[in-house]
Amino acid sequence: MHWDQMSATPDDLRERVTRGRRSAGQLGVLGALIDAAAGPWLGAMDTDGRGAAELRMHLAGRFRLTAVVTSAGKFDLVQLTGPSGDRVLSSKPSVRRGWDADQRMPKQPEWLDYVVGWVMYASAEIDRRAVVEWRLFGADRKLAAMNDTVDNLRAGLREREQLRDELATEVAELRDELESLAGSS
């Protein structure tokens, strides 16, 4: 940008720097979770209008993670779903789930370490066989749905062919009748 085009005041620049710091913290948290995800995790990331980022990942459908990180780089909500159940970390007591006297919810400063540990544990629990079984199950479902679609299309086509044959017979009869009427006049 040329010197003559610069128009941001020092206050504007401070605000931009603050936003940059916040997103850097947010990216650091999300990056730590993604780095801990070894193996064939799949996921998606989205942001909302308030600057929060949401990361969703799953591992062979058995382990699922949803993490919402604020623009300040802190967890707003983390949902951890695995074979042993569902746990939710949240600053709001009404949203928390899966914690009891035996398994106490970690304090907020420890959430990142806890979630990274959980992702690493999940990564170690799933082997290649489990991934192939999960993919096979999904492919079987898709194949069954395609077979149903093809069978329905075939049935519809047979019905349409039958209607076409009936209409062709009617057209032939009408032509014969028209020719016989034209020949008698």
Phi, psi and omega in degrees: 000137180284152182304323182290340183268352182284129184225358183287133177281167176303325177295318177299317181294320178299318179298317179295321178296318179298316177299319179297319178296317181298313181292330177295320177295319179298313180295326178296317179295310181295321178298322178297320179292317181294320179295328181284343184278092177267144180099193188274051174294146173235150182193182178210155179227144181214158175233153177253179184290345182266001178096002177277146177245142180240126177247128175238129178221153173217155180236105179053028178072352183271325179242131179230141180230131170234122180232125176249121183245131180287169179295341178275000178084025178243150176292132171264323182202139173224124177246123181244118181239127178217182180302332182273357177137193187239131177231141179232124172265129179202149175286344179268116182303328183289342183265337183298142178212155171085008182249139178215192182296325180286323181236093182278145179291133178294158176290156186304320179296341181264000185299316182299313179298320180296314183292318177299318177298319179295318179296318179295319177299312180299319179299323180284335183283335185259122177258178183300323180300316180297322179293316180295319177300317180296316180294322178296317178301314178295318179293322176300316179297317179296318180297317178298319178295319178295317178299318177299317180298314180296317178299318178295320177296319178297316179298317178296321179294318177300318179296317179294322177297320179296316177297321178297316180297318178296319179292322178296321177297316179297318179297317179298317179297318179294323178295315179301316180296319180295319179294320179292325177289323179290327180285334182272348181273000000 
